[in-house]
Amino acid sequence: MSINKYEINIYEQIARNIKKYRKEAGITQAELAEKIGVSHEFIRRNESKKGKKSFSVDTVWKISVALNIQPGKLFEIDLDELIQQ
């Protein structure tokens, strides 16, 4: 199966990466929300597969700082993961 990287919904990819790195960091959605100054609902909605994704570059930056990762990690595309979906 061939996937065109330009057709990937980057908001969904960032959301998957937020969830992945948040879990690796061992923090809850509520803890992440508190660290970056947003509601728990905001994090829950953005991590949800069905939720509408909406976040700014500033928010992505704050999340990367809170998770102690490089911001680029949140933009990484895992093609194997996409194929399995």
Secondary structure in CASP SS format (residue, H / E / C, confidence):
PFRMAT SS
TARGET T0000
AUTHOR 0000-0000-0000
METHOD secondary structure of the structure
MODEL  1
M C 1.00
S C 1.00
I C 1.00
N C 1.00
K H 1.00
Y H 1.00
E H 1.00
I C 1.00
N C 1.00
I H 1.00
Y H 1.00
E H 1.00
Q H 1.00
I H 1.00
A H 1.00
R H 1.00
N H 1.00
I H 1.00
K H 1.00
K H 1.00
Y H 1.00
R H 1.00
K H 1.00
E H 1.00
A H 1.00
G C 1.00
I C 1.00
T C 1.00
Q H 1.00
A H 1.00
E H 1.00
L H 1.00
A H 1.00
E H 1.00
K H 1.00
I H 1.00
G C 1.00
V C 1.00
S C 1.00
H H 1.00
E H 1.00
F H 1.00
I H 1.00
R H 1.00
R H 1.00
N H 1.00
E H 1.00
S C 1.00
K C 1.00
K C 1.00
G C 1.00
K C 1.00
K C 1.00
S C 1.00
F C 1.00
S C 1.00
V H 1.00
D H 1.00
T H 1.00
V H 1.00
W H 1.00
K H 1.00
I H 1.00
S H 1.00
V H 1.00
A H 1.00
L H 1.00
N C 1.00
I C 1.00
Q C 1.00
P H 1.00
G H 1.00
K H 1.00
L H 1.00
F H 1.00
E C 1.00
I C 1.00
D C 1.00
L H 1.00
D H 1.00
E H 1.00
L H 1.00
I H 1.00
Q H 1.00
Q C 1.00
END
